[in-house]
Amino acid sequence: MTPLLNEVLDAHGGLTQWKRFTKISATIRSGGDMWEMKGVPQDPSPRQMSASLDKEWSSVFPYGAPDKLTDFTPNRVAIVTVDGTLVAERFDPAEHAEGKDINAPWDALDRAYFNGYALWTYLNVPFLLSWPGFDVVEIPSWQEDDEEWRGLRATFPPNIASHSKEQDFYFGADGLLRRHDYHVNASGGFAATQYVSNFIEVEGIKLSTTRRAYMRAGNLKPLTDRLMVSIDLSDFVLW
């Protein structure tokens, strides 16, 4: 691991402490322009997000109806009822979601795939970057107003589903994540910048409660009038 990644992991609570747990859950409220753009309007109702910390799996409840939830892994996404009845499923969901225009609509399984990999990534970063198969290098710092944020570029292994193969992460002087840059391959590959803030400590781990993702211009600056996704998280549980 790079020296900066070691610093970052320690700042977020340490890899040893993180490995004490195998799952995380949180209450999530989301909004932003992307849901309307993809034809899947988002209401502000709270939902429960659960994710594994030792493998790529996640679930959102409720999903589409009070008795339904999602079941996501990189190679399969499904919608099931609370009693386990299969409603719909799709194997190799990336093949269905990717390679289309930015405004191409999502169906319920496309959205479940996006929700699944995106929230799993957010809840596992930065500890995810220490996994075997990730190639992580330090990149030039980013100047944000009067702050300088050090950067890491991660190349994700092919077995991990996420926004894009290459993603950049920027960290403040305290070592905590401030900014996350990527391309949304599940929505035409548009460039995005996500600001990460309002950390709290849960079981010795620092977790962000506020995320705001904007479209990003070619000069790496966010288009602040294009708020694509807003995420507010609370009620974290690690076990």
N, C-alpha and C positions, 0 to 999 in steps of 0.2 A: 504494500500500500504506500501511497505517497505520504510525505510528512503532513501535508495539509489535510488529507483524508483522516489520518490518525487524530489530528487536532479537532476536526469536525465531529468525529464519532465521540470523542471524549466530551466535547461541549454539549452534545445532545443527550448525555447520560452514560455513555460508555458501552462498548460492545458486550462486555461481560454481563452487565445489567440487562441489556436488551435480550440477550439469549436466555434469560430466565423465563421468558414468556414465549408462547406459541401463537397467541391470537390477540387481536385488538378489536374493540367495538366503539362506536361513537354515534351520537345523534347528529344528523346532517341536515342542513337547509341550504338549498341551492337555487340560483337564478342566473340571469344573464341573457344575452341576445342569441346565443347559439341554439337554444332549444326551439325557439320559434323558427330560426333559419332552417333547422333540420326537420321541421314539421312535427315536433314532439313537445308541445308546450309544457312548461314546468310550473307547478303550483308551489307555493312557499311552505307547504306542510312539512313537518319534520319526519325524517325517516331514520331507520336504524341501519348503519353500515357496519359490517363485520368483515374481517380480513385475517388471513393466516400470516404469520411472520416467518415461517420456515419453508413455505412453498407458495406458489402463486394461485391463490383462491380468494374469492370474496363473494359477498351477498348483500343485497339491498332489500329491506322490508319496510313497508309494503311496496309492491311494484305493480301499478296499474289497477289494482283492486285490493281491498283490505285483507284478503286471504291469500295473496300471491307474493312470491319473492323470487329473486334471481339466484342462479347458481353458476358462477363464472370460474373457468380455468382457461389457460391460453388456447387450448384446442377445442373447447366446447363451451357454449353458453346456453343456459336453459332458463325457462320460467316454470316454476312449480307452485303448487298450493302448499299451504302450511302442513297438510297431512301427507305430503310427498307425491301427490299426483302430478304427472308431467303434463304441462299445458303446451309448451313449444320448446324446441331445441334446435341448435345449429352447430354442426361440426366445422372446424376451420373458419371461425367467424371473421378473422381478419381478411380472408379472401373476399368475403361478401361486402365488407364495409369499406375497404380501401380501393384506390384506383378510380375514384369517382370525383365528380365536380364538387367544389366546396358547398354548393347549394343543393346537392342531391339529397333527397329526404332519407331519413332513417326509418326503419320499421322498429317494432318493439325489441327485437333481438339485437339489432345494431346498437340501439341505445343501451341495452343491458351489457353488451360487450364493452362499449366505451366507458360506462359507469364502472364496470368491473375492473378493467385494467388501470383506469385513471386513479380511482380512489385507492386501489391496492398500492400503486406506485407512490402516491402521496403519503400514505400512512406508513410506508416502509423506508422511505428516504430519510436520512442518508445511510442508514445501516445496510440497506440493499446494495450499496456500492461496494461493500466488502465481500460480496458473494463471489465464488469461483466463476470465471467466465466474463466478468466485467473488466474492461480495460479503462482505467481512470488515470488521467494526466492533468497536471495543473496548466491553466491557461491564463492569459493576461487578465488583470483585475478590471473591474467595471467601476467607473466613477458615477455615483448616484448622489446628486446634489453635493453636499460637503463630506460624503462618506466614500471610502474606497472598499469595495467588496472583492475579496479574493475568489478565484474561480476554479472549478473542476469540470472537465469534459469527460463524460462517461459514454463509452460505446457498449450498448447492451448486447448480451449474447442472443442468438436466434431463438432460444427456447423461452425467452421472456417476452410477453406481450406488453407493449407500452405505446406511448404516443409516437415515438420514432426511435430509430436505432441509436442515433447520437443525440445526447441531451447535455445542456450546460447548467451548472449550479453555482450560485454565488453566495458567499458567506460574509457576515459582518465581522467586526473586530472581536466580538464575543464568540465567534465560531458558529453561530446559529444561521440557518438558511434564511436568505432574504429574497432570492430571486431564482426562478427555474425557467429556462428557455428550451423550447422544443418545437417540432412541427407536428401538427395533428394529422397524421396519415389517414385516420378514419373519417376525416372531413376535408378531403382535397389537398392535404398537406400544408395548410396555411401555417405561417410562423406565429408563435405565441410566446408571450412573456407572462409568467405568473409571479405575482408578489405574495410573499409568505410572511405573516406577522402574528403578533399577539400570542406568544408562547406561554404555555403553562407547564407545570411539572406534575407528572403522574407516575407514581412508583419509581421516582428517580429519573424518569425520561422526560426530556423537553419536547413538547408537542405543540404544533401551530393550531390555532383556532380560527384563523382568518386567511383565506386565499382568494385572490382576484386575478383572473387571467384575461389579458388583452391581446388583440392582434398586434403584431410587431412589424415595424417598418424595416427596410433594408439597412438602415443605419443602426440597427439593434434597439432603437427607441420604441417603447410601447405606444400604440395609438389609443390614448386614454379615453377617446370617445367611442371606442369599440370594446366595451366590456363583454367578453364572450361568455365567461362563466364566473359566478360568485359562489363561494363555498364558506359556510360558517359551521364550525364543529364544536360540540360540547359533550359532556357526560362520557368522557373516555373511560374505558375499562381495559386493563391488560391482565391476561391470565395465561 
